[in-house]
Amino acid sequence: MMYRYNETTIRQRRIKFIILILWFCLVLLMVWHHAFWRDEVRALSLVKQSDSILSMIGGLHWEGHPALWYLMPRAAYFVFGEPWVLPMMSVTVWLGIHRSSGIQQGNVV
């Protein structure tokens, strides 16, 4: 069965898309002006101070996040060398969840 688009459906989809883009811009603005919390600073410190990936993973014994959470910012910090990689990692993880959840298929947006 083919789905036929009429003018109302196209207009509604455009409005929803514009709202999504505006919301995402607001999220990026808030992330850009985000004050780091203690657990974020701790994660960045572990990433920056470790000599190797194995030493970083060895130092995670009492940390609350899984090792994958530290591997992603380590790779991003290796590439960019700036502390803003932490909030950008949060946005990246959200985008990954959003893409894999089926929302882009029209279920919500």
N, C-alpha and C positions, 0 to 999 in steps of 0.2 A: 504494500500500500504506500503510495507516494503521499507525502505531506505537502499540501499546497499552501504557499505563503500568500496572504492577502496584505493589503496596506496596513491594517491594524496590527497584525502580527509583526511585520517588519518594523513598524514604528515602536511597538512595545519592546522589541529586542534591542533596538538602538538606544532607547531611553535606559533600559537596564544596563547596557554596556557602558554608557556615559556615566551612570551612577557608580558602577564598578570602578571605572578609571578614576573618577574623582575621589572615591574612597581610598583607592590604592595610593594616590598622590598624597592624601592626608596621612596615611600610614607611613609612607616614606619620609614625610616632613617630621613626623613625631619620632621616627627612628633616628633621623639625623640629629635631633636635639635631645636625644635620650641620655640621661645621666646613668652611668654604669652602677650596677648594684654590686655588692660584695662578692657574690658567687660568680658573677661575670668577670670581675677583676681577678679572682682566684683562678678561673679557667684560663684567662689570657696569660697570667703569670706562669702557670704550669706549661703552657704552650711555648712561651718565649724562653723560659729558663732551661728547658730540656735540651740535652745535647743531641739526642736521637729519638726516634719514635719509640724504640724499645725502652729507653730510660723514662720517657714520658708515661708510657703504659705501666711501667713498674711503680711509678709514683702515684698512681691512681687508686691505691688500695682503699683509702678511706673516703674517696670522693663519691658524691651521690649520682653523678651522671655516668652513663655507659661510656666505654672507651671511644666509640664512634663519634660521640659529641666532641671529644677533644681532637680527634683526627681531622674533622672537617675544618675547624678554625685553624689548626696547625697548617693545613694545606693552603688555606686562604691567606694566613699571615705570611707564609713563605712567599707567596706570589706578590702580595701588596705591601706587606710590612707596616701596616697601619692598624691602630686599635679599633677602627670603625668596622673591621671585619666581623666582630661579634654581632652587632645589630643586623648587619647584612646577612649573616648566617641565619638569623631568626627569620628574616623575610624569605630567604631561599628555602628553608625547611617548610615554611607555610606554603610557598608556591608548589613545592613537591607534593605536599599533602593535598592541596587543592587540585592539582592535575590528576592525582591518582584516585581521588574520591568520586569522580564522575560528575562533579558539579559543572564542568565545562560542557557537558553533553546536553545541557538545557534542563537539568533536573531542578535547579534553583535559579540560575541566572537566565 
